[in-house]
Amino acid sequence: MEGGDDDDGVPQLSGDTLAALQEFYAEQQQRDALKSGIDKFSVGSVEEDWQLSQFWYDDKTAFSLAKEAIEASGENGRIACISAPSIYQKLKSLDAENMSMCLLEYDRRFSVYGEDFIFYDYNNPLNLPEKLKHHSFDIVIADPPYLSEECLRKTAETIKYLSKGKILLCTGAVMEDLAAAVLGLKICKFIPKHTRNLANEFRCYSNYELGLDSQLE
């Protein structure tokens, strides 16, 4: 490196460059693992990254929410999953015919899912590609990564832009009042569960009557 004065004359990478390189190799390893895996859409095929506040649903929950989305969206339905990769994975594994779905997600490891993957940063909630038309999804399922008012409010902007009407939100029980205020959602009877025990109680919220709830009556 120009101007360097390293002891052994070996170029040294900056901290940022090294971190970027490590991220690239991690993503490459993930792609290789998915390509060689039996089912790249299985929940857990991409490992949780706790630094990104990732906690996957258990298989039963992911299956239940995916089936709910399919039924709620109707024939030839369009489903958007925002920060909810395990639900997207289960939707794909169910191989629902004539369904259209996409995953809006910050973690670029999920780019292995091709055109279904949309890079998404909740800090820029309306920075979306042109192909995601206004009010073009029959149901939007969202699981904001952080239990904060800012995160939910900004994610709500994306939800309201994409949804034709039906919304299914999964987040902490502490967000109940805010979910009602910003999206008009009510708490559901169905309780989502994760593969790991979380400190915060999680609940589902919707603006329509869940089929899952009727099954619990």
N, CA, C and O of each residue as an XYZ file, in Angstrom:
868
protein
N       0.855     -1.195      0.000
C       0.000      0.000      0.000
C       0.879      1.228      0.000
O       1.910      1.280      0.670
N       0.444      2.231     -0.776
C       1.251      3.435     -0.863
C       1.350      4.124      0.485
O       0.362      4.282      1.203
N       2.576      4.532      0.809
C       2.775      5.254      2.050
C       2.778      4.363      3.262
O       2.899      4.856      4.383
N       2.648      3.046      3.073
C       2.608      2.140      4.210
C       3.968      1.941      4.809
O       4.991      2.160      4.160
N       3.974      1.520      6.067
C       5.234      1.262      6.760
C       5.060      0.004      7.596
O       5.381     -0.020      8.785
N       4.537     -1.056      6.946
C       4.264     -2.287      7.667
C       5.556     -3.023      7.946
O       6.496     -2.956      7.154
N       5.611     -3.721      9.060
C       6.814     -4.396      9.492
C       7.334     -5.372      8.444
O       8.536     -5.413      8.181
N       6.442     -6.159      7.843
C       6.870     -7.191      6.901
C       6.606     -6.818      5.455
O       6.794     -7.643      4.560
N       6.175     -5.598      5.213
C       5.884     -5.188      3.862
C       4.646     -5.839      3.286
O       4.438     -5.812      2.073
N       3.805     -6.434      4.157
C       2.579     -7.089      3.716
C       1.430     -6.095      3.800
O       1.216     -5.498      4.855
N       0.686     -5.904      2.716
C      -0.445     -4.958      2.767
C      -1.440     -5.354      3.846
O      -1.745     -6.534      4.021
N      -1.937     -4.372      4.560
C      -2.908     -4.607      5.622
C      -4.258     -4.039      5.205
O      -4.335     -2.929      4.679
N      -5.320     -4.801      5.442
C      -6.659     -4.344      5.108
C      -7.217     -3.473      6.229
O      -6.961     -3.722      7.407
N      -7.969     -2.468      5.858
C      -8.633     -1.654      6.870
C      -9.726     -2.472      7.526
O     -10.135     -3.509      7.003
N     -10.197     -2.008      8.670
C     -11.248     -2.735      9.390
C     -12.510     -2.882      8.562
O     -13.132     -3.945      8.544
N     -12.895     -1.789      7.860
C     -14.107     -1.821      7.042
C     -13.965     -2.779      5.873
O     -14.894     -3.515      5.540
N     -12.783     -2.762      5.248
C     -12.545     -3.649      4.106
C     -12.559     -5.100      4.539
O     -13.127     -5.955      3.860
N     -11.934     -5.372      5.667
C     -11.894     -6.734      6.182
C     -13.296     -7.229      6.521
O     -13.642     -8.375      6.235
N     -14.104     -6.356      7.135
C     -15.471     -6.736      7.491
C     -16.293     -7.025      6.239
O     -17.077     -7.973      6.205
N     -16.105     -6.196      5.209
C     -16.833     -6.406      3.950
C     -16.411     -7.713      3.294
O     -17.240     -8.437      2.742
N     -15.119     -8.009      3.358
C     -14.609     -9.248      2.778
C     -15.160    -10.463      3.514
O     -15.550    -11.452      2.893
N     -15.187    -10.381      4.821
C     -15.733    -11.480      5.617
C     -17.213    -11.690      5.320
O     -17.683    -12.826      5.253
N     -17.952    -10.584      5.142
C     -19.376    -10.686      4.822
C     -19.572    -11.340      3.459
O     -20.479    -12.151      3.268
N     -18.696    -10.969      2.504
C     -18.791    -11.565      1.167
C     -18.578    -13.072      1.225
O     -19.337    -13.833      0.625
N     -17.545    -13.503      1.948
C     -17.269    -14.940      2.043
C     -18.401    -15.676      2.763
O     -18.747    -16.798      2.393
N     -18.977    -15.044      3.792
C     -20.082    -15.666      4.521
C     -21.282    -15.853      3.605
O     -21.936    -16.896      3.627
N     -21.573    -14.812      2.780
C     -22.691    -14.915      1.844
C     -22.427    -15.996      0.799
O     -23.335    -16.733      0.416
N     -21.166    -16.087      0.336
C     -20.823    -17.098     -0.662
C     -20.982    -18.497     -0.093
O     -21.492    -19.393     -0.765
N     -20.544    -18.683      1.146
C     -20.691    -19.982      1.791
C     -22.163    -20.339      1.949
O     -22.550    -21.495      1.776
N     -22.986    -19.337      2.279
C     -24.415    -19.577      2.443
C     -25.040    -19.982      1.109
O     -25.867    -20.893      1.060
N     -24.645    -19.307      0.027
C     -25.168    -19.652     -1.297
C     -24.789    -21.083     -1.677
O     -25.615    -21.845     -2.180
N     -23.518    -21.435     -1.426
C     -23.054    -22.783     -1.762
C     -23.813    -23.836     -0.961
O     -24.167    -24.898     -1.474
N     -24.052    -23.513      0.311
C     -24.769    -24.464      1.166
C     -26.200    -24.655      0.687
O     -26.716    -25.772      0.674
N     -26.844    -23.543      0.287
C     -28.217    -23.625     -0.182
C     -28.318    -24.370     -1.512
O     -29.255    -25.135     -1.742
N     -27.332    -24.131     -2.384
C     -27.346    -24.791     -3.682
C     -27.189    -26.300     -3.542
O     -27.757    -27.071     -4.316
N     -26.417    -26.705     -2.553
C     -26.167    -28.133     -2.376
C     -27.145    -28.786     -1.409
O     -27.142    -30.007     -1.248
N     -27.982    -27.974     -0.767
C     -28.906    -28.496      0.231
C     -30.064    -29.253     -0.395
O     -30.366    -29.092     -1.578
N     -30.702    -30.075      0.411
C     -31.845    -30.844     -0.064
C     -33.024    -29.919     -0.341
O     -33.726    -30.090     -1.337
N     -33.243    -28.950      0.525
C     -34.370    -28.034      0.353
C     -33.947    -26.645      0.802
O     -33.872    -26.359      1.997
N     -33.672    -25.794     -0.168
C     -33.190    -24.455      0.187
C     -34.285    -23.595      0.784
O     -34.001    -22.528      1.329
N     -35.543    -24.039      0.693
C     -36.644    -23.276      1.261
C     -37.045    -23.770      2.648
O     -38.022    -23.278      3.212
N     -36.317    -24.725      3.205
C     -36.656    -25.194      4.549
C     -36.311    -24.118      5.572
O     -35.291    -23.439      5.453
N     -37.167    -23.971      6.572
C     -36.920    -22.990      7.627
C     -35.638    -23.379      8.364
O     -35.499    -24.511      8.828
N     -34.712    -22.440      8.467
C     -33.441    -22.719      9.107
C     -32.320    -23.001      8.127
O     -31.170    -23.164      8.536
N     -32.637    -23.062      6.816
C     -31.585    -23.291      5.819
C     -30.612    -22.119      5.783
O     -29.454    -22.275      5.397
N     -31.088    -20.946      6.189
C     -30.227    -19.783      6.426
C     -30.179    -19.572      7.931
O     -31.217    -19.405      8.572
N     -28.993    -19.580      8.487
C     -28.854    -19.485      9.937
C     -29.250    -18.106     10.451
O     -29.074    -17.099      9.765
N     -29.782    -18.077     11.658
C     -30.138    -16.811     12.303
C     -28.892    -15.957     12.522
O     -27.828    -16.470     12.867
N     -29.036    -14.670     12.320
C     -27.989    -13.705     12.625
C     -28.532    -12.803     13.728
O     -29.327    -11.900     13.468
N     -28.103    -13.052     14.940
C     -28.658    -12.311     16.077
C     -28.335    -10.830     16.008
O     -29.074    -10.013     16.558
N     -27.245    -10.468     15.343
C     -26.906     -9.053     15.211
C     -27.943     -8.312     14.373
O     -28.090     -7.095     14.484
N     -28.658     -9.058     13.533
C     -29.741     -8.477     12.738
C     -31.091     -8.735     13.388
O     -32.131     -8.525     12.764
N     -31.084     -9.186     14.627
C     -32.303     -9.487     15.381
C     -33.156    -10.524     14.648
O     -34.365    -10.357     14.487
N     -32.499    -11.592     14.211
C     -33.183    -12.666     13.491
C     -33.472    -13.836     14.421
O     -32.567    -14.383     15.052
N     -34.734    -14.210     14.495
C     -35.172    -15.360     15.282
C     -36.271    -16.053     14.487
O     -37.364    -15.510     14.324
N     -35.982    -17.240     13.998
C     -36.923    -17.909     13.100
C     -38.067    -18.549     13.866
O     -37.912    -18.979     15.009
N     -39.220    -18.603     13.210
C     -40.370    -19.310     13.773
C     -40.111    -20.811     13.756
O     -39.350    -21.314     12.929
N     -40.755    -21.517     14.679
C     -40.664    -22.973     14.603
C     -41.481    -23.439     13.396
O     -42.264    -22.674     12.833
N     -41.292    -24.690     13.009
C     -41.881    -25.186     11.768
C     -43.408    -25.112     11.788
O     -44.032    -24.778     10.781
N     -43.998    -25.422     12.930
C     -45.462    -25.412     13.026
C     -46.014    -24.001     12.832
O     -47.013    -23.815     12.137
N     -45.376    -23.021     13.439
C     -45.829    -21.631     13.306
C     -45.668    -21.145     11.876
O     -46.579    -20.536     11.315
N     -44.507    -21.412     11.285
C     -44.265    -20.984      9.904
C     -45.287    -21.611      8.965
O     -45.792    -20.944      8.061
N     -45.593    -22.884      9.173
C     -46.583    -23.577      8.352
C     -47.966    -22.948      8.536
O     -48.675    -22.692      7.562
N     -48.337    -22.704      9.778
C     -49.668    -22.149     10.070
C     -49.836    -20.770      9.453
O     -50.882    -20.478      8.873
N     -48.829    -19.923      9.568
C     -48.926    -18.569      9.030
C     -48.886    -18.571      7.504
O     -49.544    -17.749      6.866
N     -48.127    -19.483      6.920
C     -48.084    -19.592      5.462
C     -49.440    -20.033      4.921
O     -49.927    -19.478      3.936
N     -50.053    -21.031      5.562
C     -51.375    -21.500      5.137
C     -52.412    -20.386      5.303
O     -53.293    -20.220      4.460
N     -52.304    -19.638      6.378
C     -53.205    -18.513      6.604
C     -53.094    -17.505      5.472
O     -54.104    -17.009      4.972
N     -51.867    -17.204      5.070
C     -51.643    -16.235      4.002
C     -52.218    -16.714      2.674
O     -52.809    -15.937      1.925
N     -52.038    -17.993      2.395
C     -52.548    -18.560      1.147
C     -54.074    -18.459      1.099
O     -54.650    -18.053      0.089
N     -54.709    -18.831      2.195
C     -56.175    -18.804      2.241
C     -56.702    -17.366      2.210
O     -57.713    -17.085      1.567
N     -56.019    -16.471      2.898
C     -56.479    -15.081      2.965
C     -56.284    -14.345      1.644
O     -57.043    -13.428      1.331
N     -55.282    -14.733      0.871
C     -54.996    -14.026     -0.380
C     -55.907    -14.455     -1.516
O     -56.084    -13.716     -2.485
N     -56.489    -15.648     -1.405
C     -57.434    -16.094     -2.426
C     -56.758    -16.639     -3.669
O     -55.534    -16.749     -3.731
N     -57.573    -16.977     -4.658
C     -57.069    -17.568     -5.901
C     -56.168    -16.581     -6.640
O     -56.480    -15.396     -6.752
N     -55.044    -17.094     -7.142
C     -54.057    -16.264     -7.835
C     -53.588    -15.104     -6.963
O     -53.304    -14.012     -7.457
N     -53.511    -15.357     -5.664
C     -53.168    -14.302     -4.718
C     -51.721    -13.848     -4.788
O     -50.836    -14.561     -5.261
N     -51.517    -12.635     -4.297
C     -50.160    -12.065     -4.200
C     -49.859    -11.791     -2.740
O     -50.632    -11.136     -2.041
N     -48.712    -12.307     -2.290
C     -48.329    -12.224     -0.881
C     -46.966    -11.557     -0.764
O     -46.017    -11.939     -1.448
N     -46.876    -10.558      0.107
C     -45.599     -9.904      0.403
C     -45.198    -10.224      1.838
O     -45.985    -10.043      2.767
N     -43.982    -10.696      2.009
C     -43.430    -10.974      3.342
C     -42.362     -9.934      3.640
O     -41.347     -9.860      2.948
N     -42.591     -9.140      4.662
C     -41.638     -8.095      5.043
C     -40.893     -8.538      6.293
O     -41.488     -8.704      7.358
N     -39.596     -8.727      6.155
C     -38.742     -9.149      7.280
C     -39.270    -10.430      7.925
O     -39.156    -10.622      9.135
N     -39.843    -11.293      7.105
C     -40.407    -12.556      7.600
C     -39.956    -13.711      6.712
O     -40.783    -14.354      6.067
N     -38.647    -13.980      6.673
C     -38.137    -14.988      5.746
C     -38.617    -16.406      6.009
O     -38.801    -17.176      5.067
N     -38.824    -16.767      7.272
C     -39.239    -18.147      7.537
C     -40.658    -18.408      7.026
O     -40.981    -19.535      6.649
N     -41.504    -17.379      7.011
C     -42.846    -17.540      6.439
C     -42.744    -17.649      4.922
O     -43.427    -18.470      4.309
N     -41.895    -16.825      4.318
C     -41.675    -16.923      2.874
C     -41.158    -18.319      2.505
O     -41.639    -18.929      1.549
N     -40.189    -18.817      3.258
C     -39.629    -20.137      2.962
C     -40.704    -21.219      3.018
O     -40.742    -22.114      2.175
N     -41.563    -21.127      4.006
C     -42.624    -22.131      4.124
C     -43.631    -21.996      2.977
O     -44.124    -23.001      2.464
N     -43.930    -20.782      2.585
C     -44.804    -20.572      1.439
C     -44.241    -21.251      0.189
O     -44.973    -21.900     -0.558
N     -42.939    -21.094     -0.025
C     -42.313    -21.694     -1.205
C     -42.291    -23.215     -1.107
O     -42.488    -23.907     -2.105
N     -42.055    -23.729      0.083
C     -41.995    -25.187      0.242
C     -43.367    -25.823      0.051
O     -43.467    -26.993     -0.317
N     -44.435    -25.042      0.306
C     -45.789    -25.555      0.090
C     -46.149    -25.596     -1.393
O     -47.114    -26.243     -1.800
N     -45.342    -24.884     -2.192
C     -45.498    -24.916     -3.647
C     -46.930    -24.608     -4.072
O     -47.529    -25.338     -4.862
N     -47.462    -23.526     -3.538
C     -48.836    -23.144     -3.870
C     -48.938    -22.723     -5.334
O     -48.193    -21.854     -5.787
N     -49.847    -23.330     -6.060
C     -50.007    -23.039     -7.479
C     -50.654    -21.668     -7.685
O     -51.519    -21.239     -6.922
N     -50.203    -21.005     -8.740
C     -50.793    -19.725     -9.170
C     -50.669    -18.621     -8.125
O     -51.397    -17.629     -8.165
N     -49.735    -18.806     -7.185
C     -49.516    -17.768     -6.184
C     -48.273    -16.958     -6.551
O     -47.318    -17.492     -7.116
N     -48.294    -15.682     -6.228
C     -47.142    -14.815     -6.435
C     -46.705    -14.289     -5.077
O     -47.530    -13.824     -4.291
N     -45.414    -14.360     -4.803
C     -44.942    -13.923     -3.482
C     -43.557    -13.312     -3.588
O     -42.809    -13.594     -4.523
N     -43.231    -12.483     -2.630
C     -41.899    -11.897     -2.591
C     -41.470    -11.711     -1.141
O     -42.291    -11.699     -0.224
N     -40.160    -11.566     -0.962
C     -39.575    -11.372      0.360
C     -38.819    -10.056      0.382
O     -37.836     -9.885     -0.338
N     -39.279     -9.130      1.207
C     -38.571     -7.872      1.419
C     -37.708     -8.044      2.656
O     -38.223     -8.226      3.759
N     -36.386     -7.988      2.473
C     -35.487     -8.365      3.558
C     -34.154     -7.627      3.448
O     -33.628     -7.423      2.354
N     -33.621     -7.232      4.607
C     -32.346     -6.497      4.669
C     -31.153     -7.424      4.441
O     -30.146     -7.010      3.867
N     -31.263     -8.667      4.885
C     -30.162     -9.625      4.833
C     -29.989    -10.141      3.406
O     -30.852    -10.848      2.885
N     -28.872     -9.785      2.781
C     -28.656    -10.126      1.378
C     -28.358    -11.608      1.162
O     -28.272    -12.046      0.015
N     -28.200    -12.384      2.217
C     -28.042    -13.826      2.027
C     -29.273    -14.412      1.342
O     -29.180    -15.432      0.660
N     -30.413    -13.774      1.519
C     -31.638    -14.275      0.921
C     -31.763    -13.925     -0.561
O     -32.767    -14.244     -1.198
N     -30.746    -13.274     -1.100
C     -30.747    -12.997     -2.537
C     -30.657    -14.282     -3.351
O     -30.872    -14.263     -4.563
N     -30.337    -15.409     -2.688
C     -30.322    -16.699     -3.388
C     -31.709    -17.058     -3.911
O     -31.840    -17.963     -4.735
N     -32.738    -16.369     -3.448
C     -34.098    -16.647     -3.904
C     -34.460    -15.859     -5.155
O     -35.627    -15.792     -5.542
N     -33.457    -15.268     -5.778
C     -33.642    -14.657     -7.087
C     -34.569    -13.455     -7.090
O     -34.477    -12.587     -6.222
N     -35.462    -13.407     -8.071
C     -36.322    -12.235     -8.256
C     -37.328    -12.062     -7.134
O     -37.895    -10.981     -6.977
N     -37.562    -13.112     -6.348
C     -38.473    -12.987     -5.203
C     -37.880    -12.098     -4.116
O     -38.611    -11.510     -3.319
N     -36.552    -12.000     -4.087
C     -35.871    -11.218     -3.044
C     -35.843     -9.741     -3.414
O     -35.439     -9.366     -4.515
N     -36.281     -8.911     -2.470
C     -36.226     -7.451     -2.621
C     -35.443     -6.902     -1.435
O     -35.858     -7.058     -0.286
N     -34.308     -6.256     -1.713
C     -33.569     -5.658     -0.598
C     -34.429     -4.581      0.050
O     -35.000     -3.730     -0.631
N     -34.515     -4.633      1.390
C     -35.408     -3.729      2.109
C     -34.756     -3.236      3.391
O     -34.264     -4.022      4.201
N     -34.763     -1.944      3.552
C     -34.271     -1.300      4.769
C     -35.418     -0.465      5.332
O     -35.863      0.498      4.707
N     -35.892     -0.844      6.521
C     -37.063     -0.144      7.062
C     -36.800      1.339      7.291
O     -37.741      2.124      7.411
N     -35.522      1.730      7.354
C     -35.213      3.148      7.523
C     -35.599      3.967      6.288
O     -35.750      5.187      6.359
N     -35.755      3.275      5.156
C     -36.208      3.920      3.920
C     -37.433      3.156      3.418
O     -37.361      2.445      2.416
N     -38.545      3.304      4.113
C     -39.698      2.414      3.910
C     -40.331      2.440      2.529
O     -40.972      1.466      2.134
N     -40.169      3.529      1.784
C     -40.785      3.618      0.460
C     -39.750      3.582     -0.659
O     -40.051      3.901     -1.809
N     -38.540      3.194     -0.310
C     -37.492      3.011     -1.323
C     -37.638      1.603     -1.894
O     -36.897      0.688     -1.533
N     -38.597      1.454     -2.782
C     -38.967      0.142     -3.310
C     -38.838      0.136     -4.830
O     -38.995      1.177     -5.468
N     -38.554     -1.025     -5.416
C     -38.457     -1.101     -6.879
C     -39.808     -0.856     -7.539
O     -40.859     -1.044     -6.926
N     -39.763     -0.441     -8.779
C     -40.988     -0.091     -9.502
C     -41.943     -1.268     -9.638
O     -43.155     -1.078     -9.739
N     -41.404     -2.480     -9.643
C     -42.274     -3.645     -9.839
C     -43.206     -3.887     -8.648
O     -44.189     -4.617     -8.771
N     -42.903     -3.278     -7.498
C     -43.796     -3.384     -6.347
C     -44.801     -2.235     -6.421
O     -44.572     -1.149     -5.889
N     -45.892     -2.498     -7.078
C     -46.880     -1.455     -7.329
C     -47.683     -1.113     -6.072
O     -47.800     -1.915     -5.145
N     -48.222      0.090     -6.073
C     -49.056      0.586     -4.975
C     -50.302     -0.289     -4.825
O     -51.019     -0.539     -5.794
N     -50.547     -0.748     -3.598
C     -51.722     -1.566     -3.281
C     -51.856     -2.773     -4.225
O     -52.913     -2.999     -4.813
N     -50.773     -3.533     -4.357
C     -50.781     -4.642     -5.317
C     -50.744     -6.027     -4.674
O     -50.704     -7.029     -5.388
N     -50.756     -6.105     -3.337
C     -50.688     -7.402     -2.674
C     -51.970     -7.678     -1.891
O     -52.476     -6.820     -1.168
N     -52.482     -8.903     -2.057
C     -53.715     -9.282     -1.382
C     -53.535     -9.359      0.131
O     -54.460     -9.083      0.894
N     -52.342     -9.735      0.548
C     -52.025     -9.727      1.983
C     -50.548     -9.407      2.166
O     -49.700     -9.859      1.397
N     -50.261     -8.638      3.175
C     -48.882     -8.326      3.552
C     -48.647     -8.879      4.948
O     -49.379     -8.567      5.887
N     -47.616     -9.703      5.068
C     -47.214    -10.255      6.362
C     -45.907     -9.599      6.758
O     -44.954     -9.591      5.979
N     -45.854     -9.051      7.955
C     -44.653     -8.340      8.380
C     -44.235     -8.742      9.788
O     -45.065     -9.011     10.656
N     -42.939     -8.772      9.983
C     -42.361     -9.052     11.293
C     -41.190     -8.095     11.496
O     -40.038     -8.484     11.301
N     -41.466     -6.844     11.887
C     -40.398     -5.852     12.046
C     -39.273     -6.385     12.928
O     -39.541     -7.019     13.949
N     -38.020     -6.138     12.554
C     -36.900     -6.737     13.275
C     -36.698     -6.244     14.703
O     -36.106     -6.945     15.523
N     -37.185     -5.041     15.006
C     -36.938     -4.477     16.334
C     -38.241     -4.055     17.012
O     -39.173     -3.577     16.366
N     -38.277     -4.243     18.308
C     -39.451     -3.834     19.089
C     -39.293     -2.369     19.497
O     -39.052     -2.045     20.660
N     -39.436     -1.509     18.510
C     -39.324     -0.074     18.766
C     -40.413      0.656     18.000
O     -40.876      0.185     16.961
N     -40.812      1.790     18.509
C     -41.858      2.577     17.848
C     -41.398      3.012     16.471
O     -42.172      2.951     15.515
N     -40.157      3.447     16.351
C     -39.644      3.903     15.058
C     -39.702      2.790     14.021
O     -40.143      3.013     12.894
N     -39.261      1.598     14.396
C     -39.229      0.480     13.463
C     -40.631      0.116     12.991
O     -40.844     -0.107     11.799
N     -41.584      0.053     13.907
C     -42.941     -0.309     13.533
C     -43.592      0.772     12.678
O     -44.267      0.465     11.695
N     -43.394      2.024     13.045
C     -44.005      3.112     12.274
C     -43.479      3.136     10.833
O     -44.245      3.331      9.890
N     -42.189      2.940     10.679
C     -41.617      2.981      9.335
C     -42.012      1.745      8.532
O     -42.309      1.849      7.342
N     -42.018      0.582      9.171
C     -42.469     -0.628      8.483
C     -43.929     -0.490      8.082
O     -44.342     -0.977      7.030
N     -44.708      0.177      8.927
C     -46.126      0.395      8.627
C     -46.314      1.199      7.337
O     -47.291      0.989      6.618
N     -45.400      2.104      7.043
C     -45.489      2.871      5.799
C     -45.397      1.936      4.599
O     -46.132      2.081      3.622
N     -44.480      0.972      4.692
C     -44.326      0.001      3.605
C     -45.563     -0.878      3.493
O     -46.051     -1.140      2.394
N     -46.066     -1.329      4.633
C     -47.247     -2.192      4.658
C     -48.426     -1.495      3.986
O     -49.099     -2.080      3.138
N     -48.670     -0.253      4.365
C     -49.824      0.481      3.840
C     -49.679      0.772      2.345
O     -50.670      0.858      1.620
N     -48.446      0.919      1.900
C     -48.214      1.164      0.478
C     -48.507     -0.087     -0.348
O     -49.092      0.005     -1.428
N     -48.103     -1.255      0.153
C     -48.198     -2.488     -0.625
C     -49.555     -3.179     -0.531
O     -50.000     -3.803     -1.494
N     -50.206     -3.074      0.605
C     -51.405     -3.889      0.855
C     -52.660     -3.366      0.166
O     -52.939     -2.167      0.165
N     -53.416     -4.306     -0.425
C     -54.759     -3.981     -0.926
C     -55.733     -3.823      0.226
O     -56.736     -3.117      0.123
N     -55.417     -4.497      1.329
C     -56.328     -4.437      2.473
C     -55.889     -5.298      3.638
O     -55.755     -4.799      4.756
N     -55.662     -6.578      3.404
C     -55.368     -7.497      4.502
C     -53.921     -7.373      4.988
O     -52.970     -7.335      4.208
N     -53.807     -7.312      6.311
C     -52.501     -7.169      6.948
C     -52.400     -8.169      8.087
O     -53.331     -8.335      8.875
N     -51.247     -8.833      8.160
C     -50.959     -9.736      9.268
C     -49.591     -9.356      9.818
O     -48.575     -9.483      9.134
N     -49.580     -8.893     11.050
C     -48.354     -8.409     11.691
C     -47.974     -9.333     12.831
O     -48.822     -9.731     13.629
N     -46.703     -9.671     12.906
C     -46.181    -10.466     14.017
C     -45.119     -9.640     14.735
O     -44.108     -9.261     14.144
N     -45.357     -9.369     16.004
C     -44.404     -8.578     16.770
C     -44.698     -8.769     18.253
O     -45.569     -9.554     18.627
N     -43.975     -8.055     19.079
C     -44.116     -8.232     20.514
C     -45.462     -7.784     21.062
O     -46.115     -6.905     20.499
N     -45.865     -8.399     22.165
C     -47.123     -8.036     22.817
C     -47.097     -6.579     23.275
O     -48.142     -5.940     23.389
N     -45.904     -6.062     23.534
C     -45.776     -4.678     24.005
C     -46.137     -3.669     22.915
O     -46.314     -2.484     23.200
N     -46.248     -4.132     21.672
C     -46.544     -3.229     20.564
C     -48.037     -3.181     20.236
O     -48.422     -2.596     19.224
N     -48.879     -3.783     21.070
C     -50.308     -3.887     20.765
C     -50.957     -2.531     20.519
O     -51.638     -2.353     19.508
N     -50.763     -1.581     21.412
C     -51.406     -0.273     21.267
C     -50.920      0.449     20.013
O     -51.708      1.090     19.318
N     -49.631      0.347     19.727
C     -49.079      1.033     18.560
C     -49.570      0.383     17.267
O     -49.850      1.079     16.291
N     -49.677     -0.947     17.257
C     -50.197     -1.650     16.079
C     -51.627     -1.212     15.774
O     -52.014     -1.085     14.613
N     -52.393     -0.985     16.817
C     -53.766     -0.501     16.640
C     -53.775      0.937     16.143
O     -54.591      1.300     15.295
N     -52.875      1.750     16.667
C     -52.857      3.174     16.329
C     -52.396      3.430     14.897
O     -52.995      4.244     14.194
N     -51.345      2.749     14.460
C     -50.765      3.073     13.150
C     -51.339      2.230     12.006
O     -51.283      2.638     10.846
N     -51.895      1.048     12.331
C     -52.386      0.173     11.273
C     -53.825     -0.304     11.481
O     -54.394     -0.979     10.622
N     -54.403      0.049     12.621
C     -55.772     -0.376     12.893
C     -55.901     -1.875     13.102
O     -56.918     -2.465     12.737
N     -54.888     -2.499     13.683
C     -54.873     -3.950     13.859
C     -55.326     -4.360     15.258
O     -55.133     -3.633     16.232
N     -55.936     -5.549     15.331
C     -56.352     -6.119     16.605
C     -55.537     -7.373     16.898
O     -55.128     -8.087     15.982
N     -55.308     -7.632     18.172
C     -54.539     -8.798     18.565
C     -55.322    -10.074     18.258
O     -56.543    -10.114     18.410
N     -54.619    -11.103     17.830
C     -55.244    -12.372     17.454
C     -55.095    -13.405     18.570
O     -54.283    -13.250     19.482
N     -55.897    -14.458     18.473
C     -55.798    -15.545     19.450
C     -54.576    -16.424     19.189
O     -53.934    -16.908     20.121
N     -54.266    -16.623     17.907
C     -53.133    -17.464     17.548
C     -51.836    -16.855     18.078
O     -51.590    -15.660     17.909
N     -51.011    -17.679     18.716
C     -49.752    -17.207     19.297
C     -48.578    -17.837     18.553
O     -48.417    -19.057     18.582
N     -47.756    -17.027     17.887
C     -46.602    -17.564     17.159
C     -45.498    -17.998     18.112
O     -45.308    -17.406     19.175
N     -44.780    -19.030     17.719
C     -43.669    -19.528     18.530
C     -42.409    -19.609     17.684
O     -42.467    -19.830     16.474
N     -41.275    -19.425     18.339
C     -39.980    -19.443     17.668
C     -39.194    -20.701     18.032
O     -39.515    -21.413     18.984
N     -38.160    -20.944     17.241
C     -37.318    -22.109     17.530
C     -36.546    -21.921     18.828
O     -36.133    -22.892     19.463
N     -36.356    -20.672     19.212
C     -35.678    -20.351     20.482
C     -36.667    -19.616     21.394
O     -37.553    -18.901     20.926
N     -36.498    -19.805     22.670
C     -37.345    -19.106     23.633
C     -36.893    -17.648     23.746
O     -35.753    -17.365     24.112
N     -37.801    -16.738     23.428
C     -37.471    -15.322     23.482
C     -37.961    -14.707     24.786
O     -38.931    -15.166     25.389
N     -37.266    -13.662     25.202
C     -37.626    -13.005     26.457
C     -38.947    -12.256     26.327
O     -39.707    -12.146     27.289
N     -39.213    -11.737     25.116
C     -40.426    -10.950     24.905
C     -41.553    -11.818     24.350
O     -41.335    -12.648     23.467
N     -42.756    -11.615     24.878
C     -43.917    -12.345     24.381
C     -44.279    -11.848     22.989
O     -44.353    -10.641     22.759
N     -44.506    -12.774     22.060
C     -44.862    -12.415     20.696
C     -46.327    -12.715     20.432
O     -46.883    -13.677     20.962
N     -46.951    -11.874     19.601
C     -48.342    -12.064     19.232
C     -48.539    -11.721     17.754
O     -47.666    -11.131     17.118
N     -49.683    -12.097     17.232
C     -50.090    -11.728     15.882
C     -51.187    -10.673     15.958
O     -51.979    -10.651     16.900
N     -51.222     -9.803     14.957
C     -52.231     -8.751     14.869
C     -52.740     -8.716     13.423
O     -51.972     -8.925     12.484
N     -54.016     -8.453     13.257
C     -54.555     -8.405     11.900
C     -55.714     -7.420     11.816
O     -56.243     -6.965     12.830
N     -56.097     -7.101     10.576
C     -57.265     -6.248     10.341
C     -58.402     -7.045      9.713
O     -59.334     -6.470      9.150
N     -58.322     -8.371      9.810
C     -59.389     -9.244      9.336
C     -59.445    -10.449     10.271
O     -58.553    -10.637     11.098
N     -60.476    -11.253     10.143
C     -60.639    -12.409     11.025
C     -59.779    -13.570     10.535
O     -60.006    -14.099      9.446
N     -58.814    -13.957     11.321
C     -57.910    -15.042     10.949
C     -58.627    -16.392     10.940
O     -59.399    -16.707     11.847
N     -58.360    -17.176      9.908
C     -58.848    -18.535      9.903
C     -58.241    -19.329     11.041
O     -58.886    -20.214     11.603
N     -56.986    -19.010     11.384
C     -56.310    -19.686     12.492
C     -57.053    -19.485     13.805
O     -57.118    -20.393     14.634
N     -57.613    -18.290     13.992
C     -58.333    -18.019     15.235
C     -59.606    -18.834     15.331
O     -59.966    -19.307     16.408
N     -60.286    -19.000     14.212
C     -61.534    -19.773     14.240
C     -61.261    -21.233     14.580
O     -62.122    -21.917     15.132
N     -60.063    -21.707     14.251
C     -59.696    -23.081     14.579
C     -59.443    -23.271     16.067
O     -59.484    -24.392     16.576
N     -59.180    -22.165     16.763
C     -58.881    -22.240     18.197
C     -60.129    -22.122     19.056
O     -60.068    -22.305     20.272
N     -61.253    -21.818     18.434
C     -62.491    -21.627     19.197
C     -63.079    -22.965     19.643
O     -64.121    -22.994     20.297
